[in-house]
Amino acid sequence: MIAAAGRSRTGESSARFARVSVVGLYVGCVVGANWLAEHVGAVGVGFGLDAAAAVYVAGPVLVIRDWVQRLAGLRTSLLAIVAGTALSYLAAGPAIATASAVSFAVSELLDAAAYSVVVRRRGLVVAVLCSGIIGVAVDSLLFPAIAFASVALMPGHLLGKAYGVLAGTIVTIVIRRRR
């Protein structure tokens, strides 16, 4: 009986650690993406396209948010979106932070809504992919339009963030198969 109670507490501890870790990773990536957008600028993403360096973090962020919702719940996910948005102002100047806050909040809320619907109907992997695609499309349109008053970087943003969503979906598949 005592051994079972110990295992239960260890399981709770592990689950709590996983929740805290994924929320921390999520918020850290959001802030990191804004820092990259502000301090690194445009980078090549392939096929002759450029995008803000943040795309290499912004794509995975969409998948990590899905994991926050899965492990910690929708309420915690929404609080993490607010925290990431607010902390963005510490990592970047007003133009980048404002563009990020608007595009991030809109894309992440739509991502959360899509994930919530699709995960019940089609399962985790399809939900991660579908919600990520929605987030990529919305964020890739809004961010460059607001930050740079141009959509010239939009194709690069779409591609760069799609890499991250695809990678995150593959990681999700691997994790699901291990369980």
Secondary structure, 3 states (H helix, E strand, C coil): CHHHHHHHHHHHHHHHHHHHHHHHHHHHHHHHHHHHHHHCCEEEEECCEEEECCHHHHHHHHHHHHHHHHHHCHHHHHHHHHHHHHHHHHHCCHHHHHHHHHHHHHHHHHHHHHHHHHHHHHCHHHHHHHHHHHHHHHHHHHHHHHHHCCCCCHHHHHHHHHHHHHHHHHHHHHHHHHC
